[in-house]
Amino acid sequence: MATKIGLRRMGTKKVPFYRIVVADSRSLSKGKLIDQLGWYDPRQKKVEVDKEKILGWISKGAELTNSVKKVLVNFSIVSLHEISYRQLGEGKG
């Protein structure tokens, strides 16, 4: 099963709020989620994530969607170097 780390939209009409989740790549936005890693509020420009969980999932083979990658890098939670290092498998162990 291919997994992705993506955003799941929550909130009400015109008040978006996103959860950062790990889910099957075929049903990322509406299907059953595997793990919740944090949240992102674009209106207040706040983000809260569990960095260790994200890096753990990346090392297990989960791919980041473009939107999650932008959020994590823009808020200086992880660097692109750290992401690519984990994806290559060198960060295991």
CYANA upper distance limits for C-alpha pairs under 8 A (distance plus 0.5 A):
  1 MET  CA     24 ASP  CA      7.21
  2 ALA  CA     24 ASP  CA      6.43
  2 ALA  CA     25 SER  CA      6.29
  2 ALA  CA     62 ALA  CA      7.62
  3 THR  CA     22 VAL  CA      7.11
  3 THR  CA     23 ALA  CA      6.05
  3 THR  CA     24 ASP  CA      5.08
  3 THR  CA     25 SER  CA      5.65
  3 THR  CA     61 GLY  CA      8.02
  3 THR  CA     62 ALA  CA      5.45
  3 THR  CA     63 GLU  CA      7.06
  4 LYS  CA     22 VAL  CA      6.16
  4 LYS  CA     23 ALA  CA      6.24
  4 LYS  CA     24 ASP  CA      6.78
  4 LYS  CA     25 SER  CA      5.84
  4 LYS  CA     28 LEU  CA      7.81
  4 LYS  CA     62 ALA  CA      5.55
  4 LYS  CA     63 GLU  CA      5.17
  4 LYS  CA     64 LEU  CA      6.24
  4 LYS  CA     65 THR  CA      7.26
  5 ILE  CA     20 ILE  CA      7.37
  5 ILE  CA     21 VAL  CA      6.09
  5 ILE  CA     22 VAL  CA      5.01
  5 ILE  CA     23 ALA  CA      7.15
  5 ILE  CA     62 ALA  CA      7.02
  5 ILE  CA     63 GLU  CA      6.51
  5 ILE  CA     64 LEU  CA      5.33
  5 ILE  CA     65 THR  CA      6.66
  5 ILE  CA     68 VAL  CA      7.69
  6 GLY  CA     20 ILE  CA      6.18
  6 GLY  CA     21 VAL  CA      6.09
  6 GLY  CA     22 VAL  CA      6.98
  6 GLY  CA     23 ALA  CA      8.16
  6 GLY  CA     28 LEU  CA      7.31
  6 GLY  CA     29 SER  CA      8.35
  6 GLY  CA     64 LEU  CA      6.97
  6 GLY  CA     65 THR  CA      5.96
  6 GLY  CA     67 SER  CA      7.85
  6 GLY  CA     68 VAL  CA      6.31
  7 LEU  CA     18 TYR  CA      6.27
  7 LEU  CA     19 ARG  CA      6.08
  7 LEU  CA     20 ILE  CA      5.31
  7 LEU  CA     21 VAL  CA      6.71
  7 LEU  CA     28 LEU  CA      8.43
  7 LEU  CA     29 SER  CA      7.57
  7 LEU  CA     67 SER  CA      8.01
  7 LEU  CA     68 VAL  CA      7.14
  8 ARG  CA     18 TYR  CA      5.84
  8 ARG  CA     19 ARG  CA      5.67
  8 ARG  CA     20 ILE  CA      6.97
  8 ARG  CA     21 VAL  CA      7.34
  8 ARG  CA     28 LEU  CA      7.89
  8 ARG  CA     29 SER  CA      5.62
  8 ARG  CA     30 LYS  CA      8.11
  9 ARG  CA     16 PRO  CA      7.13
  9 ARG  CA     17 PHE  CA      6.41
  9 ARG  CA     18 TYR  CA      5.08
  9 ARG  CA     19 ARG  CA      7.12
  9 ARG  CA     29 SER  CA      7.82
 10 MET  CA     16 PRO  CA      6.71
 10 MET  CA     17 PHE  CA      5.49
 10 MET  CA     18 TYR  CA      5.95
 10 MET  CA     19 ARG  CA      7.61
 11 GLY  CA     15 VAL  CA      6.34
 11 GLY  CA     16 PRO  CA      5.63
 11 GLY  CA     17 PHE  CA      5.63
 11 GLY  CA     18 TYR  CA      8.22
 12 THR  CA     16 PRO  CA      6.91
 15 VAL  CA     43 ARG  CA      8.27
 16 PRO  CA     41 ASP  CA      7.72
 16 PRO  CA     42 PRO  CA      7.81
 16 PRO  CA     43 ARG  CA      8.09
 17 PHE  CA     39 TRP  CA      8.17
 17 PHE  CA     40 TYR  CA      6.84
 17 PHE  CA     41 ASP  CA      5.56
 17 PHE  CA     42 PRO  CA      7.47
 18 TYR  CA     39 TRP  CA      6.15
 18 TYR  CA     40 TYR  CA      5.60
 18 TYR  CA     41 ASP  CA      6.80
 19 ARG  CA     36 GLN  CA      7.63
 19 ARG  CA     37 LEU  CA      8.14
 19 ARG  CA     38 GLY  CA      6.41
 19 ARG  CA     39 TRP  CA      4.71
 19 ARG  CA     40 TYR  CA      6.66
 20 ILE  CA     36 GLN  CA      6.63
 20 ILE  CA     37 LEU  CA      5.94
 20 ILE  CA     38 GLY  CA      5.58
 20 ILE  CA     39 TRP  CA      5.79
 20 ILE  CA     40 TYR  CA      7.61
 20 ILE  CA     49 VAL  CA      8.26
 20 ILE  CA     68 VAL  CA      8.02
 21 VAL  CA     33 LEU  CA      7.14
 21 VAL  CA     34 ILE  CA      7.90
 21 VAL  CA     35 ASP  CA      6.26
 21 VAL  CA     36 GLN  CA      4.92
 21 VAL  CA     37 LEU  CA      6.05
 21 VAL  CA     38 GLY  CA      7.72
 22 VAL  CA     28 LEU  CA      8.29
 22 VAL  CA     33 LEU  CA      6.50
 22 VAL  CA     34 ILE  CA      5.90
 22 VAL  CA     35 ASP  CA      5.63
 22 VAL  CA     36 GLN  CA      6.83
 22 VAL  CA     37 LEU  CA      7.90
 22 VAL  CA     62 ALA  CA      8.38
 23 ALA  CA     27 SER  CA      7.50
 23 ALA  CA     28 LEU  CA      5.83
 23 ALA  CA     31 GLY  CA      7.96
 23 ALA  CA     32 LYS  CA      7.24
 23 ALA  CA     33 LEU  CA      5.07
 23 ALA  CA     34 ILE  CA      5.69
 23 ALA  CA     35 ASP  CA      7.68
 24 ASP  CA     28 LEU  CA      6.35
 24 ASP  CA     31 GLY  CA      8.18
 24 ASP  CA     32 LYS  CA      8.28
 24 ASP  CA     33 LEU  CA      7.78
 24 ASP  CA     34 ILE  CA      8.21
 27 SER  CA     31 GLY  CA      5.12
 27 SER  CA     32 LYS  CA      7.92
 28 LEU  CA     32 LYS  CA      8.46
 28 LEU  CA     33 LEU  CA      8.04
 37 LEU  CA     49 VAL  CA      6.18
 37 LEU  CA     50 ASP  CA      6.20
 37 LEU  CA     53 LYS  CA      7.15
 37 LEU  CA     54 ILE  CA      7.29
 38 GLY  CA     47 VAL  CA      8.11
 38 GLY  CA     48 GLU  CA      5.93
 38 GLY  CA     49 VAL  CA      4.58
 38 GLY  CA     50 ASP  CA      6.78
 39 TRP  CA     47 VAL  CA      6.30
 39 TRP  CA     48 GLU  CA      5.99
 39 TRP  CA     49 VAL  CA      6.90
 40 TYR  CA     45 LYS  CA      8.10
 40 TYR  CA     46 LYS  CA      6.46
 40 TYR  CA     47 VAL  CA      4.87
 40 TYR  CA     48 GLU  CA      7.07
 41 ASP  CA     45 LYS  CA      6.15
 41 ASP  CA     46 LYS  CA      5.76
 41 ASP  CA     47 VAL  CA      6.73
 42 PRO  CA     46 LYS  CA      7.18
 47 VAL  CA     75 PHE  CA      8.16
 50 ASP  CA     54 ILE  CA      6.97
 51 LYS  CA     55 LEU  CA      6.72
 51 LYS  CA     77 ILE  CA      7.68
 51 LYS  CA     78 VAL  CA      8.15
 52 GLU  CA     56 GLY  CA      6.50
 53 LYS  CA     57 TRP  CA      6.67
 54 ILE  CA     58 ILE  CA      6.71
 55 LEU  CA     59 SER  CA      6.66
 55 LEU  CA     83 ILE  CA      8.00
 55 LEU  CA     86 ARG  CA      7.49
 56 GLY  CA     60 LYS  CA      6.82
 57 TRP  CA     61 GLY  CA      6.98
 57 TRP  CA     62 ALA  CA      6.01
 58 ILE  CA     62 ALA  CA      5.35
 58 ILE  CA     63 GLU  CA      6.90
 58 ILE  CA     64 LEU  CA      8.23
 58 ILE  CA     83 ILE  CA      7.89
 58 ILE  CA     86 ARG  CA      6.70
 58 ILE  CA     87 GLN  CA      6.53
 59 SER  CA     86 ARG  CA      5.60
 59 SER  CA     87 GLN  CA      6.26
 59 SER  CA     89 GLY  CA      6.63
 59 SER  CA     91 GLY  CA      7.27
 59 SER  CA     92 LYS  CA      6.73
 61 GLY  CA     87 GLN  CA      7.29
 64 LEU  CA     68 VAL  CA      6.73
 64 LEU  CA     69 LYS  CA      6.48
 65 THR  CA     69 LYS  CA      6.69
 66 ASN  CA     70 LYS  CA      6.68
 67 SER  CA     71 VAL  CA      6.80
 68 VAL  CA     72 LEU  CA      6.63
 69 LYS  CA     73 VAL  CA      6.63
 70 LYS  CA     74 ASN  CA      6.31
 71 VAL  CA     75 PHE  CA      6.60
 72 LEU  CA     76 SER  CA      6.65
 72 LEU  CA     77 ILE  CA      5.66
 72 LEU  CA     78 VAL  CA      6.33
 72 LEU  CA     79 SER  CA      8.31
 73 VAL  CA     77 ILE  CA      6.61
 73 VAL  CA     78 VAL  CA      6.19
 73 VAL  CA     79 SER  CA      6.20
 73 VAL  CA     80 LEU  CA      7.42
 78 VAL  CA     82 GLU  CA      6.91
 78 VAL  CA     83 ILE  CA      7.62
 79 SER  CA     83 ILE  CA      6.94
 80 LEU  CA     84 SER  CA      6.69
 81 HIS  CA     85 TYR  CA      6.49
 82 GLU  CA     86 ARG  CA      6.80
 83 ILE  CA     87 GLN  CA      6.71
 84 SER  CA     88 LEU  CA      6.71
 85 TYR  CA     89 GLY  CA      7.38
 85 TYR  CA     90 GLU  CA      6.53
 85 TYR  CA     91 GLY  CA      6.65
 86 ARG  CA     90 GLU  CA      6.46
 86 ARG  CA     91 GLY  CA      5.22
 86 ARG  CA     92 LYS  CA      7.61
 87 GLN  CA     91 GLY  CA      8.38
